[in-house]
């Protein structure tokens, strides 16, 4: 760029790159004009530059996380009722780690989402949190098997509708050696688990 009265001598620093228009409505903003540098050169005055952190937020908002699907034992259905004072196990069956990558010019970010916690919330508001996703119950397992996720109901409710929550931790890496964490996700689903009560009567003791 040349000034008209400087005799043709460059007096403004050249900047290499291009402008882009980005839709930021998903993250609470509107449309924005940003500068995409072609290298490590200067940024035009008054124009925000695309950063890896910006792209990481976009990638997070583009993640397609699944609605939780769970296995339950006892499931309360098909003659296998969930019972008062008997632990009801749950395990999440469809939560695999996911990644999402986005780039604009030489600037890029890759986001990773990892399921880390599952929570069982009863219709009465009781919460049982599990540091993991649980695993399928098998005959012979102990009620307190390491890594199991369970909730013990204290009263019967044939219409019980529990809510299952899966919490996803989100982190990212990007161009220029950048990295960080983003707000986690919580995905929820409803699970019908009719709960019954069975009485036992001791008739004789040897």
C-alpha positions in Angstrom: 0.0 0.0 0.0 1.5 3.4 -0.9 0.7 6.9 0.3 -0.1 9.3 -2.6 2.4 12.0 -1.4 5.4 9.9 -0.3 7.0 9.5 -3.7 6.0 6.0 -4.0 7.8 4.7 -0.8 5.9 2.1 1.2 4.9 3.5 4.6 2.3 1.0 5.7 3.1 -2.5 6.9 1.9 -5.1 4.4 -0.4 -7.8 5.9 -1.0 -11.1 4.3 -4.3 -12.8 4.8 -8.0 -12.5 4.0 -11.3 -11.5 5.5 -14.1 -14.0 6.4 -17.6 -13.6 7.6 -18.5 -15.9 10.4 -22.0 -16.8 11.8 -21.6 -16.6 15.6 -25.2 -17.0 16.6 -24.7 -20.5 18.0 -22.3 -19.0 20.6 -24.5 -16.0 21.5 -23.3 -13.5 18.9 -24.3 -12.4 15.4 -22.4 -12.3 12.2 -18.8 -11.1 12.4 -16.1 -10.1 10.0 -12.7 -11.7 11.0 -9.2 -11.6 9.6 -7.5 -14.8 8.7 -3.7 -14.4 8.7 -1.7 -16.1 6.0 1.2 -16.4 8.4 2.6 -14.6 11.4 2.1 -11.1 9.9 0.3 -8.2 11.4 -3.5 -7.9 11.8 -5.3 -4.9 10.2 -6.2 -2.3 12.8 -9.7 -2.7 14.3 -10.4 -6.1 12.9 -10.4 -9.2 15.2 -8.4 -12.2 14.0 -9.6 -15.8 13.8 -8.1 -17.7 16.7 -7.9 -21.4 17.5 -10.0 -20.7 20.6 -12.8 -19.3 18.5 -12.8 -22.3 16.2 -12.7 -24.6 19.2 -16.0 -23.1 20.4 -17.5 -23.5 17.0 -16.4 -27.1 16.9 -17.9 -27.8 20.3 -21.2 -26.4 19.2 -21.1 -28.7 16.2 -20.7 -31.9 18.2 -23.5 -34.4 17.7 -23.7 -36.1 21.1 -26.1 -39.0 21.5 -29.2 -39.1 23.7 -28.3 -41.6 26.4 -29.4 -45.2 25.9 -29.1 -47.4 29.0 -29.4 -50.9 30.2 -31.1 -51.5 33.5 -31.2 -54.6 35.8 -33.8 -55.4 37.1 -35.6 -53.5 34.3 -39.0 -53.5 36.0 -40.5 -55.0 32.8 -41.3 -58.4 31.4 -41.6 -60.1 34.7 -38.3 -58.8 36.0 -39.4 -56.0 38.4 -37.2 -53.5 40.1 -37.6 -54.0 43.8 -37.6 -51.8 46.9 -34.3 -52.2 48.8 -32.6 -54.1 45.9 -30.0 -52.1 43.9 -31.1 -51.2 40.4 -28.1 -51.2 38.1 -27.7 -49.0 35.1 -25.1 -48.8 32.3 -24.9 -46.4 29.4 -24.6 -48.3 26.1 -24.0 -45.5 23.5 -21.4 -43.1 24.8 -18.2 -43.3 22.8 -15.6 -40.4 22.8 -16.1 -38.0 19.9 -13.9 -35.5 18.1 -14.7 -32.5 15.9 -12.2 -30.5 13.9 -12.6 -27.1 12.1 -10.1 -24.9 10.3 -10.1 -21.5 8.6 -6.9 -21.0 6.5 -3.9 -22.0 8.7 -5.9 -21.7 11.9 -7.4 -24.9 13.2 -8.9 -26.5 16.4 -9.9 -30.0 17.3 -12.3 -30.6 20.1 -12.6 -33.9 22.0 -15.7 -34.9 24.1 -15.3 -37.7 26.6 -18.2 -39.1 28.7 -17.1 -39.1 32.3 -20.1 -39.3 34.6 -23.6 -40.8 34.6 -26.4 -39.8 37.0 -29.7 -41.5 37.9 -32.4 -39.0 39.0 -35.6 -40.5 40.3 -39.1 -38.9 39.8 -38.9 -37.7 43.4 -35.6 -35.9 42.8 -33.2 -38.4 44.4 -29.8 -38.5 42.7 -27.3 -41.3 42.4 -24.1 -40.3 40.7 -21.5 -42.7 39.2 -18.0 -41.8 38.2 -18.3 -43.6 34.9 -20.8 -45.2 32.6 -21.3 -48.5 34.4 -21.2 -52.0 32.9 -23.8 -54.6 32.2 -24.9 -56.7 35.2 -24.1 -60.4 35.0 -25.1 -63.2 37.4 -22.8 -63.6 40.3 -21.7 -59.9 40.5 -21.6 -58.3 43.8 -24.0 -55.4 44.4 -21.0 -53.1 45.1 -18.8 -54.3 42.3 -16.1 -51.7 41.5 -17.3 -49.5 38.6 -20.9 -50.4 38.9 -23.6 -47.7 38.8 -26.7 -48.4 40.9 -29.6 -46.8 42.8 -31.6 -48.4 45.6 -35.3 -47.4 45.7 -36.9 -47.1 49.2 -40.5 -47.1 48.1 -42.6 -48.7 45.4 -43.8 -46.8 42.4 -45.3 -48.6 39.4 -45.1 -45.4 37.3 -41.5 -44.6 38.0 -39.8 -42.5 35.3 -36.1 -41.9 36.1 -33.9 -39.5 34.2 -30.5 -40.6 33.1 -27.8 -37.9 32.6 -24.5 -38.3 31.0 -21.9 -35.6 31.5 -19.3 -35.0 28.8 -15.9 -33.3 29.4 -14.8 -31.2 26.5 -11.2 -30.2 25.7 -9.4 -28.9 22.7 -6.0 -28.4 21.0 -5.3 -26.0 18.1 -2.8 -24.3 15.9 0.2 -22.5 17.5 0.4 -25.0 20.3 -2.9 -23.8 21.9 -5.2 -25.9 24.1 -7.8 -25.6 26.7 -11.2 -26.8 28.1 -14.7 -25.8 27.3 -18.0 -26.0 29.1 -19.2 -29.6 29.5 -22.3 -31.1 28.0 -25.1 -32.9 29.9 -27.3 -35.2 27.8 -30.5 -36.6 29.3 -33.0 -39.3 28.6 -36.1 -40.7 30.4 -36.2 -44.4 31.5 -39.3 -46.2 32.7 -38.6 -48.5 35.7 -41.7 -49.7 37.5 -40.6 -50.4 41.1 -42.4 -53.0 43.2 -42.2 -54.2 46.8 -42.1 -57.8 47.8 -42.6 -59.1 51.4 -40.8 -62.1 52.9 -42.2 -64.0 55.9 -39.9 -66.3 57.9 -42.0 -69.3 58.9 -39.3 -71.4 60.6 -35.7 -71.1 61.8 -33.5 -74.2 62.1 
